[in-house]
Amino acid sequence: MRTTALSISARGRAADYVALAKPRLNLLVVASALAGYLMARGDTSNVFVLLLTIAGTALVAGGASAINQVVERERDGLMRRTRLRPLPDGRLAPADAAIYGALLSCAGLAILAAGVNALAAGVALATLVSYAAIYTPLKHRTSFATVIGAIPGALPPVIGWAAATGALSQGAWVLFGIVFLWQLPHFLAIAWMYRDDYARGGFPMLPVIEPSGHSTARQAVIYTAALLPFALAPTLVGLAGAVYFAGALILTLLFLGMSLQFARTRAVADARRLFFSSIVYLPLIWVLMIVDRI
């Protein structure tokens, strides 16, 4: 009985450490890095480098997520959506979680530096620092943190591009722009859905400081509209062709339609539809881009 209890406890603790790394959320981070690698025409026959790029990016992303949760553990404990996470629920000690996050991050950076190239590791380090040391502390100070947070969120395809080429050319920044602008309506939809929770946690998200939602809705539309030329840019700069252009045009106009509907009603249901459409949008853009590139 005691052995069984210890086994269950060990599995639960392991699951808590996995949860700190947010693997489901970071799956899109890894997919974006892979898209950057493939769009830069990285050597897919060199499976070793490709796997190291994916592994290094995943570890840095997981480490950044763990560090973020260490910093925000008290505020997470105030919100219904996050109060059962391992740290606010008391299942893990903050010091242990901090060490875990640092180890994941250092391991990921070491893999990229030693197995891929210095530039990929440098971009990953910039992602980690801007997310954990700049965005995370700003979240409880200003609503503008959402825009700041979109910078590290848009760097994974740049990591992939750097891993493939050892340089950062125009194409890398086109991909950066797509992900940067995509994130903002995505984040604003989440902020509107959970505005009461964010208020309890002391996060001055835009829907918290401006409860009417006019600014939230307006900005969601503006950023989605700004995404349109960036979404079409891969064809304009020679990264993709006509098939991608047509697909990206349709997808982005549909995404814009979701933003306009949310702006019109400011209903939670429409914010949720905008959120889910954003979750579908980016993977489809990557698939279209890669298929057309091949």
Secondary structure, DSSP 8 states (H G I E B T S, - for coil): -HHHHHHHHHHHHHHHHHHHT-HHHHHHHHHHHHHHHHHTT--TT-HHHHHHHHHHHHHHHHHHHHHHHHHTHHHHTTSTTTTTSTTTTTSS-HHHHHHHHHHHHHHHHHHHHHHT-HHHHHHHHHHHHIIIIIIHHHTTT-TTHHHHHHHHHT-HHHHHHHHHHSS--HHHHHHHHHHHHHHHHHHHHHHHHTHHHHHHHT---HHHHSTT-HHHHHHHHHHHHHHHHHHHHHHHTTSS-HHHHHHHHHHHHHHHHHHHHHHHH--HHHHHHHHHHHHHHHHHHHHHHHHHH-
